[in-house]
Amino acid sequence: MGESWLDDALDPQTRSLLTIGLVAALGQVGEVRLHTAGRCATAARRSRSARCSKHVAVYTGVALAVAALNVADEEIAAMAAADGAR
């Protein structure tokens, strides 16, 4: 992991915001807390962090909701097929 922080392909602010977004998407609240301190050290503004959080919420929340609905639809179809086979 240390190597990814030493790679200069991404600036520290971008890397920090990306990390917070990823750990938030994974539901790792403790990691969000830890990396927020890192974000502050990179001088990334709170407004950028808030925008990052909104972006994560839209894409992870919507994607999870759609996946759950698809699974529910599949289950309902399987139950209907089983009822029809009786």
PDB file with one MODEL, atoms N, CA, C and O in Angstrom:
MODEL        1
ATOM      1  N   MET A   1       0.815  -1.192   0.000  1.00  0.00           N
ATOM      2  CA  MET A   1       0.000   0.000   0.000  1.00  0.00           C
ATOM      3  C   MET A   1       0.857   1.255   0.000  1.00  0.00           C
ATOM      4  O   MET A   1       0.499   2.242  -0.642  1.00  0.00           O
ATOM      5  N   GLY A   2       1.967   1.237   0.697  1.00  0.00           N
ATOM      6  CA  GLY A   2       2.812   2.413   0.769  1.00  0.00           C
ATOM      7  C   GLY A   2       3.268   2.892  -0.590  1.00  0.00           C
ATOM      8  O   GLY A   2       3.404   4.093  -0.822  1.00  0.00           O
ATOM      9  N   GLU A   3       3.506   1.939  -1.501  1.00  0.00           N
ATOM     10  CA  GLU A   3       3.961   2.310  -2.839  1.00  0.00           C
ATOM     11  C   GLU A   3       2.931   3.165  -3.569  1.00  0.00           C
ATOM     12  O   GLU A   3       3.294   4.075  -4.314  1.00  0.00           O
ATOM     13  N   SER A   4       1.656   2.878  -3.359  1.00  0.00           N
ATOM     14  CA  SER A   4       0.628   3.659  -4.059  1.00  0.00           C
ATOM     15  C   SER A   4       0.624   5.109  -3.589  1.00  0.00           C
ATOM     16  O   SER A   4       0.265   6.002  -4.357  1.00  0.00           O
ATOM     17  N   TRP A   5       1.013   5.358  -2.350  1.00  0.00           N
ATOM     18  CA  TRP A   5       1.077   6.730  -1.855  1.00  0.00           C
ATOM     19  C   TRP A   5       2.345   7.433  -2.316  1.00  0.00           C
ATOM     20  O   TRP A   5       2.404   8.662  -2.339  1.00  0.00           O
ATOM     21  N   LEU A   6       3.357   6.659  -2.682  1.00  0.00           N
ATOM     22  CA  LEU A   6       4.607   7.256  -3.138  1.00  0.00           C
ATOM     23  C   LEU A   6       4.606   7.532  -4.639  1.00  0.00           C
ATOM     24  O   LEU A   6       5.407   8.334  -5.120  1.00  0.00           O
ATOM     25  N   ASP A   7       3.726   6.885  -5.373  1.00  0.00           N
ATOM     26  CA  ASP A   7       3.615   7.085  -6.820  1.00  0.00           C
ATOM     27  C   ASP A   7       3.120   8.505  -7.080  1.00  0.00           C
ATOM     28  O   ASP A   7       2.099   8.914  -6.527  1.00  0.00           O
ATOM     29  N   ASP A   8       3.828   9.253  -7.911  1.00  0.00           N
ATOM     30  CA  ASP A   8       3.461  10.646  -8.133  1.00  0.00           C
ATOM     31  C   ASP A   8       2.509  10.859  -9.320  1.00  0.00           C
ATOM     32  O   ASP A   8       2.335  11.990  -9.773  1.00  0.00           O
ATOM     33  N   ALA A   9       1.898   9.789  -9.821  1.00  0.00           N
ATOM     34  CA  ALA A   9       0.971   9.921 -10.939  1.00  0.00           C
ATOM     35  C   ALA A   9      -0.284  10.709 -10.539  1.00  0.00           C
ATOM     36  O   ALA A   9      -0.893  11.379 -11.374  1.00  0.00           O
ATOM     37  N   LEU A  10      -0.661  10.625  -9.268  1.00  0.00           N
ATOM     38  CA  LEU A  10      -1.791  11.402  -8.758  1.00  0.00           C
ATOM     39  C   LEU A  10      -1.274  12.371  -7.710  1.00  0.00           C
ATOM     40  O   LEU A  10      -0.406  12.026  -6.908  1.00  0.00           O
ATOM     41  N   ASP A  11      -1.806  13.576  -7.720  1.00  0.00           N
ATOM     42  CA  ASP A  11      -1.393  14.522  -6.692  1.00  0.00           C
ATOM     43  C   ASP A  11      -1.990  14.084  -5.344  1.00  0.00           C
ATOM     44  O   ASP A  11      -2.983  13.357  -5.323  1.00  0.00           O
ATOM     45  N   PRO A  12      -1.405  14.511  -4.239  1.00  0.00           N
ATOM     46  CA  PRO A  12      -1.858  14.061  -2.916  1.00  0.00           C
ATOM     47  C   PRO A  12      -3.330  14.353  -2.629  1.00  0.00           C
ATOM     48  O   PRO A  12      -4.003  13.530  -2.007  1.00  0.00           O
ATOM     49  N   GLN A  13      -3.843  15.496  -3.062  1.00  0.00           N
ATOM     50  CA  GLN A  13      -5.246  15.813  -2.809  1.00  0.00           C
ATOM     51  C   GLN A  13      -6.171  14.843  -3.536  1.00  0.00           C
ATOM     52  O   GLN A  13      -7.131  14.341  -2.951  1.00  0.00           O
ATOM     53  N   THR A  14      -5.887  14.580  -4.796  1.00  0.00           N
ATOM     54  CA  THR A  14      -6.705  13.652  -5.575  1.00  0.00           C
ATOM     55  C   THR A  14      -6.644  12.263  -4.976  1.00  0.00           C
ATOM     56  O   THR A  14      -7.672  11.601  -4.827  1.00  0.00           O
ATOM     57  N   ARG A  15      -5.459  11.822  -4.635  1.00  0.00           N
ATOM     58  CA  ARG A  15      -5.276  10.488  -4.045  1.00  0.00           C
ATOM     59  C   ARG A  15      -6.054  10.380  -2.738  1.00  0.00           C
ATOM     60  O   ARG A  15      -6.700   9.364  -2.481  1.00  0.00           O
ATOM     61  N   SER A  16      -5.997  11.416  -1.918  1.00  0.00           N
ATOM     62  CA  SER A  16      -6.686  11.402  -0.634  1.00  0.00           C
ATOM     63  C   SER A  16      -8.201  11.352  -0.821  1.00  0.00           C
ATOM     64  O   SER A  16      -8.881  10.567  -0.161  1.00  0.00           O
ATOM     65  N   LEU A  17      -8.732  12.187  -1.717  1.00  0.00           N
ATOM     66  CA  LEU A  17     -10.171  12.179  -1.973  1.00  0.00           C
ATOM     67  C   LEU A  17     -10.629  10.856  -2.567  1.00  0.00           C
ATOM     68  O   LEU A  17     -11.696  10.353  -2.215  1.00  0.00           O
ATOM     69  N   LEU A  18      -9.844  10.298  -3.451  1.00  0.00           N
ATOM     70  CA  LEU A  18     -10.158   9.006  -4.043  1.00  0.00           C
ATOM     71  C   LEU A  18     -10.202   7.919  -2.974  1.00  0.00           C
ATOM     72  O   LEU A  18     -11.102   7.079  -2.963  1.00  0.00           O
ATOM     73  N   THR A  19      -9.235   7.944  -2.090  1.00  0.00           N
ATOM     74  CA  THR A  19      -9.180   6.953  -1.013  1.00  0.00           C
ATOM     75  C   THR A  19     -10.403   7.060  -0.118  1.00  0.00           C
ATOM     76  O   THR A  19     -11.008   6.046   0.230  1.00  0.00           O
ATOM     77  N   ILE A  20     -10.773   8.278   0.256  1.00  0.00           N
ATOM     78  CA  ILE A  20     -11.954   8.466   1.099  1.00  0.00           C
ATOM     79  C   ILE A  20     -13.199   7.951   0.385  1.00  0.00           C
ATOM     80  O   ILE A  20     -14.043   7.295   0.996  1.00  0.00           O
ATOM     81  N   GLY A  21     -13.313   8.247  -0.899  1.00  0.00           N
ATOM     82  CA  GLY A  21     -14.461   7.767  -1.663  1.00  0.00           C
ATOM     83  C   GLY A  21     -14.535   6.256  -1.711  1.00  0.00           C
ATOM     84  O   GLY A  21     -15.610   5.672  -1.575  1.00  0.00           O
ATOM     85  N   LEU A  22     -13.393   5.626  -1.906  1.00  0.00           N
ATOM     86  CA  LEU A  22     -13.366   4.161  -1.990  1.00  0.00           C
ATOM     87  C   LEU A  22     -13.707   3.500  -0.665  1.00  0.00           C
ATOM     88  O   LEU A  22     -14.503   2.562  -0.626  1.00  0.00           O
ATOM     89  N   VAL A  23     -13.114   3.979   0.419  1.00  0.00           N
ATOM     90  CA  VAL A  23     -13.405   3.349   1.708  1.00  0.00           C
ATOM     91  C   VAL A  23     -14.839   3.642   2.138  1.00  0.00           C
ATOM     92  O   VAL A  23     -15.462   2.824   2.815  1.00  0.00           O
ATOM     93  N   ALA A  24     -15.369   4.809   1.748  1.00  0.00           N
ATOM     94  CA  ALA A  24     -16.771   5.108   2.037  1.00  0.00           C
ATOM     95  C   ALA A  24     -17.686   4.153   1.280  1.00  0.00           C
ATOM     96  O   ALA A  24     -18.663   3.650   1.835  1.00  0.00           O
ATOM     97  N   ALA A  25     -17.370   3.905   0.014  1.00  0.00           N
ATOM     98  CA  ALA A  25     -18.173   2.993  -0.803  1.00  0.00           C
ATOM     99  C   ALA A  25     -18.167   1.582  -0.226  1.00  0.00           C
ATOM    100  O   ALA A  25     -19.135   0.837  -0.373  1.00  0.00           O
ATOM    101  N   LEU A  26     -17.073   1.228   0.426  1.00  0.00           N
ATOM    102  CA  LEU A  26     -16.965  -0.093   1.040  1.00  0.00           C
ATOM    103  C   LEU A  26     -17.582  -0.139   2.436  1.00  0.00           C
ATOM    104  O   LEU A  26     -17.622  -1.195   3.067  1.00  0.00           O
ATOM    105  N   GLY A  27     -18.063   1.012   2.916  1.00  0.00           N
ATOM    106  CA  GLY A  27     -18.680   1.068   4.234  1.00  0.00           C
ATOM    107  C   GLY A  27     -17.686   1.030   5.379  1.00  0.00           C
ATOM    108  O   GLY A  27     -18.053   0.700   6.507  1.00  0.00           O
ATOM    109  N   GLN A  28     -16.453   1.359   5.110  1.00  0.00           N
ATOM    110  CA  GLN A  28     -15.402   1.326   6.124  1.00  0.00           C
ATOM    111  C   GLN A  28     -15.320   2.677   6.839  1.00  0.00           C
ATOM    112  O   GLN A  28     -14.434   3.485   6.560  1.00  0.00           O
ATOM    113  N   VAL A  29     -16.252   2.909   7.759  1.00  0.00           N
ATOM    114  CA  VAL A  29     -16.371   4.210   8.409  1.00  0.00           C
ATOM    115  C   VAL A  29     -15.106   4.579   9.183  1.00  0.00           C
ATOM    116  O   VAL A  29     -14.698   5.741   9.186  1.00  0.00           O
ATOM    117  N   GLY A  30     -14.491   3.604   9.832  1.00  0.00           N
ATOM    118  CA  GLY A  30     -13.252   3.878  10.564  1.00  0.00           C
ATOM    119  C   GLY A  30     -12.145   4.351   9.644  1.00  0.00           C
ATOM    120  O   GLY A  30     -11.354   5.220  10.012  1.00  0.00           O
ATOM    121  N   GLU A  31     -12.085   3.783   8.451  1.00  0.00           N
ATOM    122  CA  GLU A  31     -11.085   4.201   7.474  1.00  0.00           C
ATOM    123  C   GLU A  31     -11.377   5.605   6.958  1.00  0.00           C
ATOM    124  O   GLU A  31     -10.457   6.373   6.681  1.00  0.00           O
ATOM    125  N   VAL A  32     -12.661   5.938   6.829  1.00  0.00           N
ATOM    126  CA  VAL A  32     -13.020   7.302   6.427  1.00  0.00           C
ATOM    127  C   VAL A  32     -12.484   8.276   7.474  1.00  0.00           C
ATOM    128  O   VAL A  32     -11.894   9.304   7.142  1.00  0.00           O
ATOM    129  N   ARG A  33     -12.701   7.931   8.745  1.00  0.00           N
ATOM    130  CA  ARG A  33     -12.221   8.777   9.829  1.00  0.00           C
ATOM    131  C   ARG A  33     -10.700   8.945   9.743  1.00  0.00           C
ATOM    132  O   ARG A  33     -10.187  10.060   9.845  1.00  0.00           O
ATOM    133  N   LEU A  34      -9.998   7.852   9.557  1.00  0.00           N
ATOM    134  CA  LEU A  34      -8.532   7.872   9.479  1.00  0.00           C
ATOM    135  C   LEU A  34      -8.051   8.711   8.299  1.00  0.00           C
ATOM    136  O   LEU A  34      -7.152   9.537   8.454  1.00  0.00           O
ATOM    137  N   HIS A  35      -8.638   8.508   7.127  1.00  0.00           N
ATOM    138  CA  HIS A  35      -8.164   9.196   5.927  1.00  0.00           C
ATOM    139  C   HIS A  35      -8.621  10.644   5.846  1.00  0.00           C
ATOM    140  O   HIS A  35      -8.077  11.425   5.066  1.00  0.00           O
ATOM    141  N   THR A  36      -9.617  11.008   6.646  1.00  0.00           N
ATOM    142  CA  THR A  36     -10.011  12.411   6.696  1.00  0.00           C
ATOM    143  C   THR A  36      -8.872  13.251   7.261  1.00  0.00           C
ATOM    144  O   THR A  36      -8.637  14.373   6.812  1.00  0.00           O
ATOM    145  N   ALA A  37      -8.178  12.713   8.232  1.00  0.00           N
ATOM    146  CA  ALA A  37      -7.005  13.422   8.767  1.00  0.00           C
ATOM    147  C   ALA A  37      -5.959  13.590   7.671  1.00  0.00           C
ATOM    148  O   ALA A  37      -5.315  14.636   7.581  1.00  0.00           O
ATOM    149  N   GLY A  38      -5.790  12.576   6.847  1.00  0.00           N
ATOM    150  CA  GLY A  38      -4.857  12.662   5.723  1.00  0.00           C
ATOM    151  C   GLY A  38      -5.300  13.696   4.713  1.00  0.00           C
ATOM    152  O   GLY A  38      -4.480  14.424   4.153  1.00  0.00           O
ATOM    153  N   ARG A  39      -6.612  13.761   4.479  1.00  0.00           N
ATOM    154  CA  ARG A  39      -7.145  14.760   3.554  1.00  0.00           C
ATOM    155  C   ARG A  39      -6.828  16.151   4.056  1.00  0.00           C
ATOM    156  O   ARG A  39      -6.439  17.024   3.281  1.00  0.00           O
ATOM    157  N   CYS A  40      -6.993  16.358   5.344  1.00  0.00           N
ATOM    158  CA  CYS A  40      -6.700  17.681   5.909  1.00  0.00           C
ATOM    159  C   CYS A  40      -5.224  18.020   5.744  1.00  0.00           C
ATOM    160  O   CYS A  40      -4.872  19.182   5.537  1.00  0.00           O
ATOM    161  N   ALA A  41      -4.371  17.024   5.833  1.00  0.00           N
ATOM    162  CA  ALA A  41      -2.932  17.258   5.678  1.00  0.00           C
ATOM    163  C   ALA A  41      -2.573  17.658   4.249  1.00  0.00           C
ATOM    164  O   ALA A  41      -1.549  18.304   4.028  1.00  0.00           O
ATOM    165  N   THR A  42      -3.405  17.280   3.278  1.00  0.00           N
ATOM    166  CA  THR A  42      -3.122  17.634   1.882  1.00  0.00           C
ATOM    167  C   THR A  42      -3.736  18.974   1.503  1.00  0.00           C
ATOM    168  O   THR A  42      -3.578  19.431   0.372  1.00  0.00           O
ATOM    169  N   ALA A  43      -4.425  19.596   2.426  1.00  0.00           N
ATOM    170  CA  ALA A  43      -5.078  20.889   2.205  1.00  0.00           C
ATOM    171  C   ALA A  43      -6.260  20.793   1.243  1.00  0.00           C
ATOM    172  O   ALA A  43      -6.703  21.809   0.708  1.00  0.00           O
ATOM    173  N   ALA A  44      -6.771  19.592   1.019  1.00  0.00           N
ATOM    174  CA  ALA A  44      -7.980  19.456   0.204  1.00  0.00           C
ATOM    175  C   ALA A  44      -9.120  20.107   0.976  1.00  0.00           C
ATOM    176  O   ALA A  44      -9.328  19.812   2.153  1.00  0.00           O
ATOM    177  N   ARG A  45      -9.838  20.972   0.328  1.00  0.00           N
ATOM    178  CA  ARG A  45     -10.905  21.702   1.009  1.00  0.00           C
ATOM    179  C   ARG A  45     -12.070  20.784   1.360  1.00  0.00           C
ATOM    180  O   ARG A  45     -12.332  19.786   0.688  1.00  0.00           O
ATOM    181  N   ARG A  46     -12.757  21.156   2.431  1.00  0.00           N
ATOM    182  CA  ARG A  46     -13.912  20.391   2.883  1.00  0.00           C
ATOM    183  C   ARG A  46     -14.970  20.308   1.787  1.00  0.00           C
ATOM    184  O   ARG A  46     -15.631  19.279   1.647  1.00  0.00           O
ATOM    185  N   SER A  47     -15.138  21.373   1.012  1.00  0.00           N
ATOM    186  CA  SER A  47     -16.151  21.370  -0.040  1.00  0.00           C
ATOM    187  C   SER A  47     -15.848  20.298  -1.091  1.00  0.00           C
ATOM    188  O   SER A  47     -16.768  19.675  -1.620  1.00  0.00           O
ATOM    189  N   ARG A  48     -14.576  20.083  -1.394  1.00  0.00           N
ATOM    190  CA  ARG A  48     -14.214  19.021  -2.353  1.00  0.00           C
ATOM    191  C   ARG A  48     -14.511  17.658  -1.764  1.00  0.00           C
ATOM    192  O   ARG A  48     -14.966  16.756  -2.466  1.00  0.00           O
ATOM    193  N   SER A  49     -14.254  17.508  -0.473  1.00  0.00           N
ATOM    194  CA  SER A  49     -14.542  16.249   0.201  1.00  0.00           C
ATOM    195  C   SER A  49     -16.045  15.979   0.200  1.00  0.00           C
ATOM    196  O   SER A  49     -16.476  14.847  -0.018  1.00  0.00           O
ATOM    197  N   ALA A  50     -16.835  17.013   0.441  1.00  0.00           N
ATOM    198  CA  ALA A  50     -18.291  16.856   0.437  1.00  0.00           C
ATOM    199  C   ALA A  50     -18.788  16.470  -0.951  1.00  0.00           C
ATOM    200  O   ALA A  50     -19.666  15.617  -1.085  1.00  0.00           O
ATOM    201  N   ARG A  51     -18.230  17.092  -1.975  1.00  0.00           N
ATOM    202  CA  ARG A  51     -18.628  16.741  -3.350  1.00  0.00           C
ATOM    203  C   ARG A  51     -18.254  15.304  -3.681  1.00  0.00           C
ATOM    204  O   ARG A  51     -19.013  14.590  -4.336  1.00  0.00           O
ATOM    205  N   CYS A  52     -17.092  14.892  -3.226  1.00  0.00           N
ATOM    206  CA  CYS A  52     -16.651  13.511  -3.423  1.00  0.00           C
ATOM    207  C   CYS A  52     -17.638  12.554  -2.744  1.00  0.00           C
ATOM    208  O   CYS A  52     -18.021  11.538  -3.322  1.00  0.00           O
ATOM    209  N   SER A  53     -18.041  12.884  -1.526  1.00  0.00           N
ATOM    210  CA  SER A  53     -18.982  12.040  -0.783  1.00  0.00           C
ATOM    211  C   SER A  53     -20.324  11.949  -1.498  1.00  0.00           C
ATOM    212  O   SER A  53     -20.922  10.874  -1.555  1.00  0.00           O
ATOM    213  N   LYS A  54     -20.801  13.059  -2.041  1.00  0.00           N
ATOM    214  CA  LYS A  54     -22.059  13.040  -2.790  1.00  0.00           C
ATOM    215  C   LYS A  54     -21.938  12.137  -4.012  1.00  0.00           C
ATOM    216  O   LYS A  54     -22.843  11.358  -4.314  1.00  0.00           O
ATOM    217  N   HIS A  55     -20.828  12.247  -4.699  1.00  0.00           N
ATOM    218  CA  HIS A  55     -20.599  11.435  -5.899  1.00  0.00           C
ATOM    219  C   HIS A  55     -20.604   9.948  -5.538  1.00  0.00           C
ATOM    220  O   HIS A  55     -21.224   9.138  -6.228  1.00  0.00           O
ATOM    221  N   VAL A  56     -19.917   9.601  -4.466  1.00  0.00           N
ATOM    222  CA  VAL A  56     -19.885   8.211  -4.001  1.00  0.00           C
ATOM    223  C   VAL A  56     -21.293   7.747  -3.654  1.00  0.00           C
ATOM    224  O   VAL A  56     -21.694   6.642  -4.021  1.00  0.00           O
ATOM    225  N   ALA A  57     -22.044   8.589  -2.947  1.00  0.00           N
ATOM    226  CA  ALA A  57     -23.392   8.208  -2.527  1.00  0.00           C
ATOM    227  C   ALA A  57     -24.290   7.908  -3.717  1.00  0.00           C
ATOM    228  O   ALA A  57     -25.033   6.926  -3.713  1.00  0.00           O
ATOM    229  N   VAL A  58     -24.217   8.753  -4.731  1.00  0.00           N
ATOM    230  CA  VAL A  58     -25.064   8.547  -5.903  1.00  0.00           C
ATOM    231  C   VAL A  58     -24.710   7.238  -6.602  1.00  0.00           C
ATOM    232  O   VAL A  58     -25.594   6.442  -6.918  1.00  0.00           O
ATOM    233  N   TYR A  59     -23.432   7.017  -6.841  1.00  0.00           N
ATOM    234  CA  TYR A  59     -23.056   5.850  -7.629  1.00  0.00           C
ATOM    235  C   TYR A  59     -23.094   4.552  -6.853  1.00  0.00           C
ATOM    236  O   TYR A  59     -23.482   3.527  -7.413  1.00  0.00           O
ATOM    237  N   THR A  60     -22.713   4.549  -5.602  1.00  0.00           N
ATOM    238  CA  THR A  60     -22.777   3.296  -4.852  1.00  0.00           C
ATOM    239  C   THR A  60     -24.190   3.015  -4.399  1.00  0.00           C
ATOM    240  O   THR A  60     -24.635   1.869  -4.443  1.00  0.00           O
ATOM    241  N   GLY A  61     -24.905   4.035  -3.966  1.00  0.00           N
ATOM    242  CA  GLY A  61     -26.277   3.842  -3.505  1.00  0.00           C
ATOM    243  C   GLY A  61     -27.190   3.391  -4.626  1.00  0.00           C
ATOM    244  O   GLY A  61     -27.949   2.435  -4.461  1.00  0.00           O
ATOM    245  N   VAL A  62     -27.129   4.059  -5.754  1.00  0.00           N
ATOM    246  CA  VAL A  62     -27.977   3.713  -6.888  1.00  0.00           C
ATOM    247  C   VAL A  62     -27.619   2.325  -7.405  1.00  0.00           C
ATOM    248  O   VAL A  62     -28.503   1.514  -7.680  1.00  0.00           O
ATOM    249  N   ALA A  63     -26.347   2.056  -7.534  1.00  0.00           N
ATOM    250  CA  ALA A  63     -25.923   0.751  -8.050  1.00  0.00           C
ATOM    251  C   ALA A  63     -26.374  -0.377  -7.130  1.00  0.00           C
ATOM    252  O   ALA A  63     -26.844  -1.409  -7.607  1.00  0.00           O
ATOM    253  N   LEU A  64     -26.240  -0.196  -5.826  1.00  0.00           N
ATOM    254  CA  LEU A  64     -26.671  -1.227  -4.886  1.00  0.00           C
ATOM    255  C   LEU A  64     -28.183  -1.399  -4.919  1.00  0.00           C
ATOM    256  O   LEU A  64     -28.684  -2.520  -4.841  1.00  0.00           O
ATOM    257  N   ALA A  65     -28.907  -0.298  -5.035  1.00  0.00           N
ATOM    258  CA  ALA A  65     -30.365  -0.382  -5.092  1.00  0.00           C
ATOM    259  C   ALA A  65     -30.820  -1.114  -6.350  1.00  0.00           C
ATOM    260  O   ALA A  65     -31.719  -1.952  -6.287  1.00  0.00           O
ATOM    261  N   VAL A  66     -30.210  -0.807  -7.484  1.00  0.00           N
ATOM    262  CA  VAL A  66     -30.561  -1.474  -8.736  1.00  0.00           C
ATOM    263  C   VAL A  66     -30.244  -2.969  -8.651  1.00  0.00           C
ATOM    264  O   VAL A  66     -31.043  -3.798  -9.085  1.00  0.00           O
ATOM    265  N   ALA A  67     -29.098  -3.306  -8.104  1.00  0.00           N
ATOM    266  CA  ALA A  67     -28.721  -4.718  -7.949  1.00  0.00           C
ATOM    267  C   ALA A  67     -29.721  -5.450  -7.056  1.00  0.00           C
ATOM    268  O   ALA A  67     -30.119  -6.576  -7.354  1.00  0.00           O
ATOM    269  N   ALA A  68     -30.121  -4.809  -5.965  1.00  0.00           N
ATOM    270  CA  ALA A  68     -31.081  -5.429  -5.058  1.00  0.00           C
ATOM    271  C   ALA A  68     -32.426  -5.634  -5.743  1.00  0.00           C
ATOM    272  O   ALA A  68     -33.059  -6.676  -5.576  1.00  0.00           O
ATOM    273  N   LEU A  69     -32.863  -4.639  -6.515  1.00  0.00           N
ATOM    274  CA  LEU A  69     -34.120  -4.782  -7.239  1.00  0.00           C
ATOM    275  C   LEU A  69     -34.051  -5.900  -8.268  1.00  0.00           C
ATOM    276  O   LEU A  69     -35.018  -6.641  -8.446  1.00  0.00           O
ATOM    277  N   ASN A  70     -32.918  -6.028  -8.943  1.00  0.00           N
ATOM    278  CA  ASN A  70     -32.754  -7.106  -9.919  1.00  0.00           C
ATOM    279  C   ASN A  70     -32.826  -8.474  -9.249  1.00  0.00           C
ATOM    280  O   ASN A  70     -33.464  -9.390  -9.770  1.00  0.00           O
ATOM    281  N   VAL A  71     -32.182  -8.612  -8.111  1.00  0.00           N
ATOM    282  CA  VAL A  71     -32.219  -9.876  -7.369  1.00  0.00           C
ATOM    283  C   VAL A  71     -33.653 -10.170  -6.923  1.00  0.00           C
ATOM    284  O   VAL A  71     -34.124 -11.303  -7.030  1.00  0.00           O
ATOM    285  N   ALA A  72     -34.339  -9.145  -6.425  1.00  0.00           N
ATOM    286  CA  ALA A  72     -35.722  -9.334  -5.996  1.00  0.00           C
ATOM    287  C   ALA A  72     -36.602  -9.766  -7.165  1.00  0.00           C
ATOM    288  O   ALA A  72     -37.435 -10.660  -7.016  1.00  0.00           O
ATOM    289  N   ASP A  73     -36.424  -9.143  -8.321  1.00  0.00           N
ATOM    290  CA  ASP A  73     -37.198  -9.529  -9.513  1.00  0.00           C
ATOM    291  C   ASP A  73     -36.926 -10.974  -9.903  1.00  0.00           C
ATOM    292  O   ASP A  73     -37.852 -11.705 -10.255  1.00  0.00           O
ATOM    293  N   GLU A  74     -35.668 -11.391  -9.844  1.00  0.00           N
ATOM    294  CA  GLU A  74     -35.312 -12.776 -10.168  1.00  0.00           C
ATOM    295  C   GLU A  74     -35.969 -13.743  -9.188  1.00  0.00           C
ATOM    296  O   GLU A  74     -36.466 -14.797  -9.585  1.00  0.00           O
ATOM    297  N   GLU A  75     -35.969 -13.381  -7.914  1.00  0.00           N
ATOM    298  CA  GLU A  75     -36.566 -14.245  -6.895  1.00  0.00           C
ATOM    299  C   GLU A  75     -38.074 -14.352  -7.091  1.00  0.00           C
ATOM    300  O   GLU A  75     -38.640 -15.438  -6.970  1.00  0.00           O
ATOM    301  N   ILE A  76     -38.720 -13.245  -7.389  1.00  0.00           N
ATOM    302  CA  ILE A  76     -40.161 -13.249  -7.627  1.00  0.00           C
ATOM    303  C   ILE A  76     -40.488 -14.108  -8.851  1.00  0.00           C
ATOM    304  O   ILE A  76     -41.455 -14.869  -8.839  1.00  0.00           O
ATOM    305  N   ALA A  77     -39.687 -13.983  -9.894  1.00  0.00           N
ATOM    306  CA  ALA A  77     -39.916 -14.797 -11.100  1.00  0.00           C
ATOM    307  C   ALA A  77     -39.725 -16.281 -10.793  1.00  0.00           C
ATOM    308  O   ALA A  77     -40.486 -17.118 -11.281  1.00  0.00           O
ATOM    309  N   ALA A  78     -38.714 -16.611  -9.986  1.00  0.00           N
ATOM    310  CA  ALA A  78     -38.470 -18.008  -9.632  1.00  0.00           C
ATOM    311  C   ALA A  78     -39.633 -18.561  -8.787  1.00  0.00           C
ATOM    312  O   ALA A  78     -40.038 -19.709  -8.972  1.00  0.00           O
ATOM    313  N   MET A  79     -40.158 -17.767  -7.884  1.00  0.00           N
ATOM    314  CA  MET A  79     -41.288 -18.202  -7.071  1.00  0.00           C
ATOM    315  C   MET A  79     -42.537 -18.400  -7.921  1.00  0.00           C
ATOM    316  O   MET A  79     -43.299 -19.344  -7.716  1.00  0.00           O
ATOM    317  N   ALA A  80     -42.736 -17.487  -8.886  1.00  0.00           N
ATOM    318  CA  ALA A  80     -43.897 -17.614  -9.775  1.00  0.00           C
ATOM    319  C   ALA A  80     -43.773 -18.862 -10.638  1.00  0.00           C
ATOM    320  O   ALA A  80     -44.759 -19.561 -10.873  1.00  0.00           O
ATOM    321  N   ALA A  81     -42.576 -19.137 -11.104  1.00  0.00           N
ATOM    322  CA  ALA A  81     -42.352 -20.342 -11.910  1.00  0.00           C
ATOM    323  C   ALA A  81     -42.584 -21.594 -11.088  1.00  0.00           C
ATOM    324  O   ALA A  81     -43.151 -22.570 -11.579  1.00  0.00           O
ATOM    325  N   ALA A  82     -42.149 -21.567  -9.841  1.00  0.00           N
ATOM    326  CA  ALA A  82     -42.350 -22.727  -8.965  1.00  0.00           C
ATOM    327  C   ALA A  82     -43.843 -22.936  -8.675  1.00  0.00           C
ATOM    328  O   ALA A  82     -44.316 -24.072  -8.622  1.00  0.00           O
ATOM    329  N   ASP A  83     -44.569 -21.850  -8.490  1.00  0.00           N
ATOM    330  CA  ASP A  83     -46.019 -21.957  -8.260  1.00  0.00           C
ATOM    331  C   ASP A  83     -46.715 -22.495  -9.499  1.00  0.00           C
ATOM    332  O   ASP A  83     -47.659 -23.276  -9.385  1.00  0.00           O
ATOM    333  N   GLY A  84     -46.267 -22.094 -10.673  1.00  0.00           N
ATOM    334  CA  GLY A  84     -46.861 -22.558 -11.924  1.00  0.00           C
ATOM    335  C   GLY A  84     -46.580 -24.025 -12.181  1.00  0.00           C
ATOM    336  O   GLY A  84     -47.351 -24.696 -12.868  1.00  0.00           O
ATOM    337  N   ALA A  85     -45.490 -24.525 -11.639  1.00  0.00           N
ATOM    338  CA  ALA A  85     -45.104 -25.916 -11.854  1.00  0.00           C
ATOM    339  C   ALA A  85     -45.887 -26.859 -10.936  1.00  0.00           C
ATOM    340  O   ALA A  85     -45.855 -28.076 -11.120  1.00  0.00           O
ATOM    341  N   ARG A  86     -46.576 -26.309  -9.966  1.00  0.00           N
ATOM    342  CA  ARG A  86     -47.323 -27.168  -9.023  1.00  0.00           C
ATOM    343  C   ARG A  86     -48.617 -27.607  -9.571  1.00  0.00           C
ATOM    344  O   ARG A  86     -49.357 -28.330  -8.903  1.00  0.00           O
TER     345      ARG A  86
ENDMDL
END
